[in-house]
Structures are given as structure tokens and as C-alpha cells.
Amino acid sequence: MNPLAVFTRRVRGFRVIDIIAVMVIIVTALASYAFKTSAGAEDADASNIEAQIQDEQKRIRLLNAEMAHLDDPARIETLSTQYLGLAPISAKQEIVLASLPHVAGALAPPPPPLPTAPSPDNSPAPVKP
């Protein structure tokens, strides 16, 4: 059998090589359509992810602005005055170095309580040798 007979052989009026060429073209077209469709889906996924990233960045900027507002010293001073009754420190509250021991003594914890008296059941107290 001649290997070049495939180019001249006919099946139902069509050459075999023509049928093979049409099948290759159809398979190539279907494959390119499938690749294009999957690439479009991935592009849509990438667009969705980029939109999510932009939303998250917007949320981060909003939270940073809110933190800056909550950390504002003037706001904290106003709240501490209104709710806690605190006031700004005045110059009269400053002390000199020599008066620090007196201030530290005023803030010292109270002395421990004195020992209690023995019980009234007339039992003698233990004697230490």
C-alpha cells in the first residue's frame, strides 16, 4: 500500500485528507472558543477581586479617619471633663523637689492593724522560751 494514497483516496465523494482537515479546523475552533471563555471568566474574577480590594482600601481609610477622630486630644479632654469631672492641670499643682518626701508620705499606704487582744476564756498565752 502506498503511503501517499491517503491524499487520493475518496470516501463517499470526499477525499480523506479533506475530512481530516475539516475535523482539525473544527477541533481548533472549539478549543479556541473554550480557552477564550475560560479567559473571560478569569478576567471577570480578577475584576471582582480588584473591586473588593478597592472596597477594603476605602474601608481602611474610613477606619483610620475614625481612629484619628477618636484619638483627638481636644475630644478626650471634653469627654473627661463632662463624664469624669476631671480638669486640666493648673500651674498651682506643681511642686518643688524638696516637697516630694512629704507628698510621698501622704500617699503611703496605711500601717497594718494592731494585733488583737487574747480571747477572754482565761487561757494563758503560750510562753516563748
Backbone as CSV, one residue per row, in Angstrom:
resi,resn,N_x,N_y,N_z,CA_x,CA_y,CA_z,C_x,C_y,C_z
1,MET,0.846,-1.170,0.000,0.000,0.000,0.000,0.894,1.236,0.000
2,ASN,0.543,2.186,-0.759,1.300,3.407,-0.933,0.935,4.392,0.190
3,PRO,1.927,4.943,0.894,1.591,5.870,1.980,0.978,7.168,1.461
4,LEU,1.174,7.503,0.262,0.595,8.725,-0.281,-0.823,8.515,-0.805
5,ALA,-1.341,7.308,-0.644,-2.681,7.007,-1.125,-3.740,7.728,-0.313
6,VAL,-3.388,8.162,0.915,-4.349,8.873,1.749,-4.750,10.200,1.102
7,PHE,-3.898,10.775,0.295,-4.211,12.042,-0.354,-5.168,11.859,-1.539
8,THR,-5.208,10.685,-2.080,-6.040,10.452,-3.261,-7.259,9.586,-2.975
9,ARG,-7.325,8.929,-1.870,-8.437,8.023,-1.551,-9.684,8.834,-1.269
10,ARG,-10.817,8.349,-1.685,-12.090,9.052,-1.508,-13.051,8.196,-0.685
11,VAL,-13.818,8.871,0.178,-14.859,8.221,0.964,-16.132,9.016,0.713
12,ARG,-17.131,8.350,0.038,-18.417,8.956,-0.290,-18.220,10.275,-1.052
13,GLY,-17.297,10.353,-1.865,-17.090,11.501,-2.720,-16.157,12.556,-2.159
14,PHE,-15.669,12.378,-0.905,-14.741,13.345,-0.302,-13.387,12.683,-0.139
15,ARG,-12.331,13.463,-0.321,-11.014,12.892,-0.066,-10.812,12.796,1.442
16,VAL,-10.126,11.783,1.881,-9.883,11.547,3.309,-9.105,12.714,3.910
17,ILE,-8.167,13.248,3.189,-7.376,14.367,3.708,-8.257,15.595,3.926
18,ASP,-9.261,15.784,3.097,-10.184,16.906,3.279,-11.009,16.724,4.552
19,ILE,-11.455,15.509,4.792,-12.241,15.219,6.008,-11.386,15.448,7.252
20,ILE,-10.134,15.007,7.208,-9.226,15.195,8.358,-8.977,16.689,8.578
21,ALA,-8.779,17.446,7.510,-8.526,18.886,7.633,-9.723,19.601,8.243
22,VAL,-10.941,19.254,7.823,-12.139,19.872,8.379,-12.274,19.525,9.859
23,MET,-11.982,18.297,10.246,-12.059,17.896,11.658,-11.030,18.665,12.494
24,VAL,-9.831,18.851,11.977,-8.803,19.610,12.704,-9.247,21.056,12.872
25,ILE,-9.831,21.645,11.858,-10.309,23.029,11.945,-11.427,23.147,12.974
26,ILE,-12.350,22.187,12.984,-13.456,22.214,13.953,-12.927,22.075,15.377
27,VAL,-12.008,21.141,15.594,-11.434,20.945,16.937,-10.685,22.198,17.368
28,THR,-9.923,22.808,16.464,-9.188,24.032,16.786,-10.144,25.163,17.139
29,ALA,-11.228,25.304,16.378,-12.211,26.356,16.668,-12.868,26.140,18.025
30,LEU,-13.261,24.909,18.332,-13.878,24.626,19.629,-12.904,24.856,20.781
31,ALA,-11.649,24.455,20.588,-10.645,24.655,21.638,-10.392,26.141,21.871
32,SER,-10.285,26.923,20.801,-10.048,28.363,20.972,-11.256,29.033,21.637
33,TYR,-12.470,28.596,21.319,-13.663,29.134,21.976,-13.650,28.801,23.472
34,ALA,-13.271,27.567,23.803,-13.220,27.172,25.218,-12.158,27.977,25.976
35,PHE,-11.004,28.181,25.366,-9.943,28.961,26.018,-10.369,30.416,26.189
36,LYS,-11.043,30.976,25.173,-11.498,32.355,25.262,-12.537,32.506,26.373
37,THR,-13.444,31.557,26.484,-14.469,31.603,27.518,-13.860,31.511,28.910
38,SER,-12.911,30.601,29.090,-12.279,30.469,30.413,-11.439,31.696,30.739
39,ALA,-10.783,32.289,29.741,-10.006,33.512,29.985,-10.922,34.665,30.373
40,GLY,-12.084,34.748,29.736,-13.050,35.788,30.091,-13.562,35.620,31.508
41,ALA,-13.789,34.383,31.920,-14.254,34.126,33.289,-13.181,34.519,34.299
42,GLU,-11.937,34.190,34.003,-10.853,34.560,34.910,-10.655,36.068,34.954
43,ASP,-10.856,36.742,33.820,-10.759,38.197,33.790,-11.856,38.815,34.652
44,ALA,-13.053,38.239,34.595,-14.152,38.729,35.433,-13.832,38.503,36.914
45,ASP,-13.247,37.352,37.252,-12.850,37.087,38.632,-11.805,38.089,39.091
46,ALA,-10.840,38.402,38.225,-9.806,39.377,38.576,-10.419,40.756,38.792
47,SER,-11.395,41.116,37.979,-12.070,42.404,38.145,-12.825,42.448,39.473
48,ASN,-13.478,41.340,39.832,-14.182,41.286,41.118,-13.213,41.421,42.283
49,ILE,-12.082,40.773,42.189,-11.093,40.850,43.266,-10.541,42.267,43.382
50,GLU,-10.286,42.919,42.244,-9.805,44.296,42.286,-10.850,45.220,42.907
51,ALA,-12.118,44.989,42.615,-13.187,45.788,43.224,-13.241,45.559,44.735
52,GLN,-13.057,44.318,45.167,-13.020,44.027,46.602,-11.836,44.718,47.270
53,ILE,-10.686,44.726,46.600,-9.504,45.388,47.153,-9.768,46.883,47.306
54,GLN,-10.386,47.507,46.311,-10.696,48.927,46.404,-11.690,49.202,47.531
55,ASP,-12.683,48.331,47.702,-13.637,48.495,48.801,-12.936,48.381,50.156
56,GLU,-12.038,47.417,50.276,-11.314,47.241,51.536,-10.391,48.430,51.820
57,GLN,-9.756,48.974,50.786,-8.899,50.144,50.978,-9.734,51.354,51.403
58,LYS,-10.920,51.480,50.827,-11.810,52.567,51.223,-12.222,52.396,52.688
59,ARG,-12.507,51.163,53.079,-12.894,50.881,54.474,-11.733,51.167,55.425
60,ILE,-10.518,50.834,55.015,-9.340,51.104,55.850,-9.162,52.614,56.037
61,ARG,-9.324,53.381,54.955,-9.205,54.839,55.076,-10.279,55.396,56.010
62,LEU,-11.486,54.856,55.919,-12.568,55.305,56.787,-12.266,54.995,58.255
63,LEU,-11.766,53.784,58.521,-11.434,53.416,59.898,-10.269,54.243,60.437
64,ASN,-9.282,54.547,59.594,-8.176,55.400,60.035,-8.671,56.798,60.381
65,ALA,-9.600,57.319,59.584,-10.166,58.637,59.883,-10.958,58.599,61.191
66,GLU,-11.688,57.516,61.414,-12.447,57.388,62.658,-11.521,57.289,63.859
67,MET,-10.421,56.539,63.724,-9.448,56.463,64.824,-8.833,57.822,65.114
68,ALA,-8.512,58.583,64.058,-7.948,59.917,64.262,-8.940,60.808,64.994
69,HIS,-10.223,60.683,64.674,-11.241,61.464,65.376,-11.348,61.036,66.838
70,LEU,-11.342,59.735,67.088,-11.490,59.256,68.465,-10.262,59.570,69.313
71,ASP,-9.084,59.653,68.697,-7.854,59.938,69.435,-7.569,61.436,69.569
72,ASP,-8.467,62.286,69.117,-8.242,63.726,69.168,-8.145,64.184,70.632
73,PRO,-7.040,64.829,71.010,-6.887,65.244,72.413,-7.981,66.203,72.890
74,ALA,-8.440,67.092,72.039,-9.499,68.028,72.458,-10.784,67.270,72.781
75,ARG,-11.105,66.261,71.992,-12.298,65.457,72.239,-12.172,64.682,73.546
76,ILE,-10.997,64.100,73.772,-10.778,63.338,75.009,-10.859,64.261,76.219
77,GLU,-10.314,65.478,76.107,-10.384,66.438,77.220,-11.825,66.814,77.517
78,THR,-12.613,67.030,76.470,-14.026,67.374,76.663,-14.779,66.223,77.340
79,LEU,-14.551,65.004,76.881,-15.239,63.858,77.486,-14.814,63.641,78.929
80,SER,-13.533,63.809,79.223,-13.079,63.603,80.607,-13.638,64.674,81.524
81,THR,-13.829,65.878,81.017,-14.426,66.934,81.834,-15.902,66.665,82.062
82,GLN,-16.614,66.257,81.020,-18.062,66.040,81.121,-18.407,64.837,81.984
83,TYR,-17.767,63.693,81.728,-18.207,62.446,82.355,-17.425,62.076,83.610
84,LEU,-16.172,62.449,83.692,-15.367,62.059,84.845,-15.113,63.201,85.808
85,GLY,-15.470,64.406,85.426,-15.272,65.551,86.301,-13.804,65.938,86.424
86,LEU,-12.984,65.552,85.479,-11.575,65.903,85.523,-11.387,67.294,84.932
87,ALA,-10.301,67.941,85.338,-9.998,69.267,84.818,-8.538,69.284,84.388
88,PRO,-8.183,70.210,83.520,-6.772,70.311,83.136,-5.901,70.662,84.340
89,ILE,-4.670,70.284,84.295,-3.742,70.555,85.397,-3.397,72.038,85.394
90,SER,-3.472,72.631,86.570,-3.130,74.055,86.679,-1.685,74.192,87.137
91,ALA,-1.181,75.392,87.033,0.211,75.647,87.433,0.366,75.550,88.945
92,LYS,-0.714,75.721,89.699,-0.652,75.636,91.168,-0.390,74.217,91.646
93,GLN,-0.597,73.224,90.794,-0.419,71.835,91.202,1.025,71.372,91.089
94,GLU,1.909,72.211,90.613,3.310,71.830,90.511,3.949,71.906,91.892
95,ILE,4.912,71.026,92.151,5.610,71.018,93.432,7.102,71.129,93.182
96,VAL,7.809,71.496,94.220,9.265,71.590,94.124,9.867,70.281,94.591
97,LEU,11.120,70.093,94.285,11.786,68.832,94.595,11.848,68.568,96.097
98,ALA,11.983,69.604,96.907,12.106,69.430,98.361,10.819,68.893,98.989
99,SER,9.668,69.118,98.367,8.415,68.675,98.973,7.998,67.269,98.526
100,LEU,8.803,66.590,97.744,8.457,65.233,97.293,8.349,64.228,98.445
101,PRO,9.249,64.222,99.444,9.061,63.253,100.544,7.743,63.450,101.291
102,HIS,7.324,64.705,101.458,6.051,64.960,102.129,4.883,64.414,101.303
103,VAL,4.930,64.605,99.991,3.861,64.099,99.115,3.879,62.580,99.102
104,ALA,5.073,61.983,99.054,5.171,60.526,99.062,4.656,59.959,100.374
105,GLY,4.883,60.638,101.486,4.374,60.181,102.785,2.866,60.264,102.838
106,ALA,2.288,61.252,102.199,0.833,61.396,102.194,0.179,60.305,101.354
107,LEU,0.923,59.778,100.393,0.372,58.737,99.542,0.734,57.331,100.006
108,ALA,1.489,57.229,101.109,1.914,55.916,101.599,0.705,55.133,102.080
109,PRO,0.759,53.810,101.998,-0.381,53.008,102.472,-0.489,53.091,103.992
110,PRO,-1.673,52.896,104.531,-1.845,52.964,105.992,-1.078,51.825,106.667
111,PRO,-0.689,52.023,107.934,0.060,50.974,108.638,-0.830,49.749,108.864
112,PRO,-0.222,48.576,109.046,-1.038,47.368,109.285,-1.768,47.470,110.620
113,PRO,-2.896,46.765,110.763,-3.650,46.844,112.032,-2.866,46.208,113.178
114,LEU,-3.156,46.691,114.386,-2.501,46.170,115.588,-3.015,44.769,115.890
115,PRO,-2.178,43.941,116.539,-2.663,42.590,116.895,-3.829,42.685,117.863
116,THR,-4.713,41.707,117.849,-5.906,41.709,118.694,-5.557,41.182,120.077
117,ALA,-6.398,41.496,121.025,-6.209,41.058,122.417,-6.495,39.571,122.525
118,PRO,-5.909,38.873,123.546,-6.175,37.440,123.717,-7.654,37.200,124.021
119,SER,-8.096,35.985,123.786,-9.503,35.650,123.994,-9.833,35.641,125.484
120,PRO,-11.071,35.938,125.830,-11.451,36.049,127.247,-11.708,34.701,127.927
121,ASP,-11.266,33.605,127.419,-11.546,32.324,128.058,-10.505,31.995,129.147
122,ASN,-9.707,32.948,129.586,-8.730,32.838,130.656,-7.663,31.807,130.422
123,SER,-7.414,31.461,129.202,-6.301,30.524,128.931,-5.030,31.327,128.843
124,PRO,-3.989,30.805,129.466,-2.744,31.548,129.458,-2.138,31.567,128.040
125,ALA,-1.475,32.622,127.768,-0.839,32.776,126.487,0.382,31.884,126.436
126,PRO,0.738,31.301,125.307,1.925,30.454,125.242,3.180,31.280,125.492
127,VAL,4.040,30.701,126.231,5.288,31.379,126.608,6.371,30.933,125.660
128,LYS,7.128,31.904,125.200,8.228,31.579,124.303,9.484,31.369,125.134
129,PRO,10.258,30.358,124.836,11.466,30.108,125.641,12.595,31.059,125.298
